[in-house]
């Protein structure tokens, strides 16, 4: 008898960070933390000197990433403000990994 597909609700959010020293290192640390936590999506620097991205995965993992982005970040950055928007429940992940965009 075939098994029924497992349905897992996943969280989705857009991230915008205002931080000082948001360099390549911030994106690299974000990518590493996302892979460690087990979320997918992307991160990139903006032309305004901020960082933006998307995070998707199980709700508890997305919440862990939100906490890391808000309170930890890379060792050389100072996070001034974190804005999370477009938070919603999705039934299917749109990405297969977490990457740095340019």
Order of alpha helices (4+ residues) and beta strands (2+ residues): beta-alpha-beta-beta-alpha-beta-beta
